[in-house]
Amino acid sequence: MCPGRFGNQADHFLGALGFAKGLDRTLVLPPWVEYKFGLPRSVTTSSIYLCSCYFLPTVNCVSLQIQVPFNTYFKVEPLLKYHRVMLMEKFMSEVAPKVWPEGQRKGFVLKSLYVGCPAFCYMSRGDNGECNAKEGNPFGPFWDTFNVSFDGSEFYGPLHYDIYHHKRMADDWSRRFPPKKFPVLAFTGAPASFPVQSDNLELQQYLEWSEDVRMKAMEVIHELLPSGPFVGIHLRNGRDWEKACQHVEQSPLLFSAPQCLGYNGEHGTATPELCMPPAKQILAQLRRAVKATRARGVYVASDNNHMIPEINKALKDLKVGWIQVEAVKAPEDDPHLDLAILGQSNLFIGNCISSFTAFVKRDRDSNGLPSNFWAFPHSQTILQHDEF
């Protein structure tokens, strides 16, 4: 098994950050988990504490797990404005030998529907009455990277991690697991929900790209796009996504759908077009957006088909001054670079169901920038006769 993509991990990170603050424990920032498919093991590049691997497991994938230090992509300092955090590498080298030595390591895990979930657990997993925190991939390889073996299990049910709507929940955690006796709560599954709780959306403002990512994004914008406004779009259209969208009508709030439909479905219901918008819908909506913003270019991010030829054909009669409006993509696949660039666009259009889009939407919301979704509101699916 493997963790979800970056968008899922980011949702879990925000939840873990809110949970740590609610418990008044320092959040240890683990590496981001990435994969090279077809290979089996993990490698690294490169409290009063609450340790959490914020990933959402999925099934049927075998791959090399790459652990990228948190600060490769994001700055640590802005997070400190909200709450205490510490890189896991620093925690393991400087703090763990004092407060979490070998022989005193227990894992905490919440019961999960996914096979292979981890050890500070809601209930036992397996037949031995333990959490089995390191069973399966990515769990075993993740902890092996830091030479961590657990000395036991703690079951925390019926406690849960929604500290916003259950006022005494944080106190219940502290009474059951007092910091003096349990200085470290080592969760191998995120103490957070997916998609991110609405209460944690505003925490995105503390997640700032590292200087390296920011500079790369600015270089690509400068090199590939003409000076002036540009529209950024996200096209989620891989085979895995096509299969997932087959279930959208049975799961009206599938994945990150609450970002446009509302957490209670108050803004509508999910449709196949919302999940997998047809090319005609994308091209018509993009054309309207380019004309409305007088954009000089379009930046496309996609997990599969960027539709560059189709987009450029649809925009071939649009010019701003002497500049022909054209679509471009990054020369190499780099989802973090895509995210950073999309966050800088004058207008962003993304997929309502996708957690990748959700990251961009939260980032732009925190900076007061506009975002739209394909085929939403549903009235946008009605095409005007003069759009092509």
C-alpha positions in Angstrom: 0.0 0.0 0.0 1.1 3.6 -0.4 0.1 7.0 1.0 -2.1 9.5 -0.8 -0.6 12.1 -3.0 0.7 15.4 -1.6 -2.8 17.0 -1.5 -4.0 14.4 0.9 -0.9 14.8 3.1 -1.4 18.5 3.2 -5.0 18.2 4.4 -3.8 15.9 7.2 -1.0 18.2 8.1 -3.4 21.1 8.7 -5.5 18.8 10.9 -2.5 17.6 12.9 -1.4 21.2 13.4 -4.7 22.2 14.8 -4.9 19.1 17.0 -1.4 19.7 18.4 -2.3 23.3 19.3 -5.5 22.1 20.9 -3.6 19.7 23.1 -0.8 22.3 23.6 1.9 19.8 22.5 4.7 20.6 20.1 4.1 19.2 16.6 7.0 17.2 15.2 7.2 17.8 11.5 7.8 14.5 9.7 9.1 14.3 6.1 6.6 14.4 3.2 6.2 10.9 1.7 6.7 10.5 -2.0 6.8 7.5 -4.2 8.7 6.0 -7.2 6.4 3.3 -8.4 7.6 -0.2 -9.0 10.2 -0.3 -6.3 9.7 -1.7 -2.8 11.5 0.3 0.0 11.9 3.7 1.5 14.9 6.1 1.3 15.5 9.6 2.5 16.6 12.6 0.5 18.8 14.7 1.4 6.6 16.5 23.9 5.3 17.5 25.0 5.6 16.3 21.5 3.2 14.9 19.0 4.6 12.9 16.1 2.3 12.3 13.2 2.7 10.9 9.7 0.1 12.8 7.9 -0.8 10.5 5.0 -3.9 8.8 3.7 -3.3 5.2 2.7 -4.6 3.7 -0.5 -4.3 0.2 -1.8 -2.7 -1.8 -4.6 0.6 0.1 -5.2 4.1 -1.1 -4.7 6.8 1.6 -4.8 9.9 3.2 -3.4 9.0 5.6 -0.6 11.0 8.8 -0.7 11.0 10.9 2.5 11.5 14.5 1.8 12.3 16.8 4.8 9.5 19.1 5.6 11.5 22.3 5.1 12.5 21.2 1.5 9.1 22.6 0.4 8.0 24.8 3.3 9.4 27.3 5.7 9.2 26.4 9.4 9.3 29.9 10.8 5.8 31.0 9.7 4.3 28.0 11.5 5.9 29.1 14.7 3.6 32.2 14.6 0.7 29.8 15.2 2.2 27.1 17.4 5.3 25.2 18.5 6.8 22.9 15.8 10.1 21.1 15.3 11.6 19.2 12.4 11.6 15.5 12.9 15.3 15.3 12.1 16.1 17.7 14.9 13.7 16.0 17.3 15.2 12.6 16.8 18.8 13.8 17.1 18.5 16.4 19.9 15.3 15.7 21.9 14.2 12.1 21.5 17.3 10.7 23.4 16.2 12.7 26.4 12.4 12.5 26.4 11.7 9.4 24.2 14.6 7.0 24.6 14.5 3.4 23.4 12.5 1.3 25.8 9.9 4.0 26.3 8.4 4.2 22.8 4.8 3.4 22.4 2.7 4.0 19.3 -0.8 5.5 19.1 -3.2 4.6 16.3 -6.8 5.2 15.3 -8.9 2.4 13.9 -8.9 2.7 10.1 -10.8 1.2 7.1 -7.5 0.9 5.3 -5.4 -2.3 5.5 -2.1 -1.7 7.2 -3.0 1.3 9.3 -0.8 1.9 12.4 0.3 2.2 16.9 -1.2 4.8 19.6 -4.3 2.9 18.4 -8.1 3.1 18.9 -8.2 -0.7 19.1 -5.9 -3.6 18.3 -5.0 -4.4 14.7 -4.2 -8.0 14.0 -4.5 -11.1 16.1 -1.9 -10.3 18.7 -3.7 -7.5 20.6 -1.2 -4.9 19.5 -1.2 -1.9 17.2 1.5 -3.3 15.0 2.7 0.2 14.2 5.4 -0.8 11.6 3.4 -3.4 9.7 3.2 -2.7 6.0 4.4 0.0 3.7 4.7 3.0 4.2 4.6 2.5 8.0 7.6 0.2 8.5 9.9 2.0 6.1 8.9 5.3 7.5 9.9 4.5 11.1 12.9 2.5 10.0 14.3 5.7 8.5 14.6 7.1 12.0 15.6 3.7 13.6 12.4 3.7 15.7 11.0 0.5 17.1 8.0 0.6 19.3 8.1 -0.9 22.8 4.3 -1.3 23.2 0.9 0.0 22.2 -1.6 2.5 23.7 -5.2 2.3 22.7 -6.9 5.7 22.9 -10.5 4.9 22.0 -13.1 6.3 22.5 -11.1 9.6 22.4 -10.9 11.2 19.0 -9.2 14.3 17.5 -12.1 16.7 16.8 -11.2 19.3 19.4 -13.4 22.0 17.9 -16.8 20.6 18.3 -16.2 18.6 21.6 -15.1 21.2 24.1 -13.7 18.8 26.7 -11.9 16.6 24.2 -8.5 18.3 24.7 -8.9 18.0 28.5 -9.9 14.3 28.1 -6.7 13.7 26.2 -4.5 15.4 28.8 -6.1 13.5 31.7 -5.8 10.1 30.0 -2.3 10.8 28.6 -0.7 13.4 30.9 2.5 14.9 29.4 4.7 13.8 32.4 3.8 10.2 31.8 3.5 10.4 28.0 5.9 13.1 26.8 5.5 11.9 23.2 2.3 10.8 21.4 3.6 8.9 18.4 0.8 8.7 15.9 1.7 6.8 12.7 -1.6 7.8 11.2 -2.6 11.4 11.2 -4.8 12.7 14.0 -6.9 14.5 11.4 -9.7 14.0 9.0 -9.7 14.0 5.2 -10.8 16.3 3.7 -9.5 18.9 6.1 -12.0 20.1 8.7 -13.5 23.6 7.9 -12.1 24.8 11.2 -8.5 24.2 10.0 -8.8 25.8 6.6 -7.4 29.1 7.8 -4.2 27.4 9.0 -3.1 27.3 5.4 -1.9 30.9 5.9 1.0 29.6 8.0 2.2 27.3 5.2 4.7 29.3 3.1 6.8 27.8 0.3 10.5 27.6 0.9 12.7 30.1 -0.9 14.0 27.4 -3.2 10.5 26.5 -4.4 9.4 30.1 -4.6 12.4 31.1 -6.7 11.9 28.2 -9.1 8.3 29.1 -9.6 9.2 32.7 -10.4 11.9 31.5 -12.9 9.4 29.3 -14.7 6.8 32.1 -14.8 9.4 34.5 -16.2 10.7 32.1 -18.8 7.5 30.5 -20.1 4.8 33.2 -19.7 4.7 36.7 -21.2 4.7 39.6 -18.8 1.2 40.4 -17.6 -1.8 38.5 -16.3 -2.1 34.7 -16.7 -4.7 32.1 -15.9 -3.6 28.9 -14.0 -5.6 25.7 -14.4 -5.5 22.2 -13.0 -6.6 19.2 -15.0 -7.1 16.0 -13.1 -7.6 13.4 -15.7 -5.5 10.3 -15.1 -6.9 6.8 -15.4 -7.1 6.4 -11.6 -9.1 9.6 -11.4 -11.4 8.5 -14.2 -12.2 5.3 -12.2 -12.7 7.3 -9.0 -15.2 9.6 -10.7 -17.4 6.7 -11.6 -18.4 6.7 -7.9 -19.1 10.4 -7.5 -22.9 10.2 -7.7 -22.9 7.6 -4.9 -20.5 9.8 -2.9 -21.8 13.3 -3.1 -19.0 14.7 -1.0 -16.2 12.7 -2.6 -12.6 13.6 -1.6 -12.3 17.5 -1.5 -15.8 18.2 -2.9 -16.7 20.3 0.2 -14.5 23.1 -1.0 -17.1 24.0 -3.6 -20.2 22.1 -2.5 -20.0 22.9 1.2 -19.4 20.5 4.0 -23.1 19.7 4.2 -23.7 19.8 0.5 -25.4 23.2 0.8 -24.1 24.4 -2.5 -25.2 21.4 -4.6 -24.3 17.8 -5.3 -21.3 16.2 -7.1 -21.8 15.3 -10.7 -19.6 13.4 -13.2 -19.0 16.7 -15.0 -17.7 18.2 -11.8 -15.3 15.4 -11.2 -14.2 14.7 -14.8 -15.3 17.8 -16.9 -15.4 17.1 -20.7 -13.0 18.8 -22.9 -15.7 21.0 -24.4 -16.6 22.4 -21.0 -12.9 23.0 -20.1 -12.2 24.9 -23.3 -15.3 27.0 -23.2 -14.8 28.0 -19.5 -11.1 28.7 -20.0 -11.8 30.9 -23.0 -14.3 33.0 -21.0 -11.7 33.3 -18.2 -8.9 34.4 -20.5 -11.1 37.1 -22.1 -12.4 38.3 -18.7 -8.9 38.7 -17.2 -7.2 39.8 -20.5 -4.7 37.1 -19.7 -1.6 36.8 -21.9 -1.0 33.2 -21.1 -2.3 30.0 -19.5 -0.3 27.8 -17.2 -1.5 24.1 -17.1 -0.8 21.6 -14.3 -2.0 18.0 -14.8 -1.3 14.5 -13.6 -1.8 13.1 -17.1 -3.1 15.1 -20.2 -2.2 18.8 -20.2 -4.4 19.4 -23.3 -1.9 21.9 -24.6 -2.7 21.4 -28.4 -6.5 21.5 -27.7 -6.2 24.7 -25.6 -4.0 26.5 -28.0 -6.4 25.7 -30.9 -9.3 27.0 -28.8 -7.4 30.2 -28.1 -5.8 30.8 -31.5 -7.9 33.9 -32.2 -7.2 35.6 -28.9 -4.5 38.2 -28.7 -3.6 40.9 -26.2 -2.0 43.6 -28.2 0.5 41.7 -30.4 0.8 38.8 -28.0 -0.9 35.5 -29.0 -2.4 33.8 -25.9 -0.9 30.4 -25.5 -0.9 27.6 -23.0 2.3 26.3 -21.4 3.4 23.7 -18.9 6.6 23.2 -16.8 9.4 21.3 -18.7 9.4 18.6 -16.0 6.8 17.0 -13.9 7.0 18.7 -10.5 3.7 18.9 -8.5 5.1 21.3 -5.9 6.4 23.7 -8.6 2.9 23.5 -10.2 1.3 24.3 -6.9 3.5 27.3 -6.3 2.9 28.7 -9.9 -0.8 28.2 -9.7 -0.9 30.1 -6.5 0.6 33.1 -8.3 -1.9 33.2 -11.3 -4.3 36.1 -11.7 -7.2 33.6 -11.8 -7.1 29.9 -11.0 -9.6 27.2 -12.3 -9.4 23.8 -10.7 -11.2 20.5 -10.0 -13.7 20.7 -7.1 -13.1 17.1 -6.1 -9.3 17.1 -6.1 -7.2 17.7 -3.0 -4.4 19.1 -5.3 -6.8 21.8 -6.3 -7.9 22.2 -2.7 -4.3 23.1 -1.7 -4.2 25.8 -4.4 -7.6 27.1 -3.4 -6.7 27.5 0.3 -3.4 29.1 -0.6 -5.1 31.6 -2.8 -7.8 32.3 -0.3 -5.2 33.1 2.3 -3.8 35.7 -0.1 -7.1 37.1 -1.3 -6.8 35.7 -4.8 -9.8 34.5 -6.9 -10.4 30.8 -7.8 -13.0 29.0 -9.8 -13.9 25.3 -10.5 -14.7 23.5 -13.7 -18.4 23.0 -14.3 -19.3 24.9 -11.1 -21.7 26.5 -10.4 -23.7 24.0 -12.6 -25.0 26.8 -14.7 -21.6 27.1 -16.2 -22.1 23.8 -18.0 -24.5 25.7 -20.4 -22.2 26.8 -23.3 -22.8 30.0 -25.2 -23.0 29.9 -29.0 -20.2 32.4 -29.5 -17.5 30.8 -27.3 -15.6 29.2 -30.2 
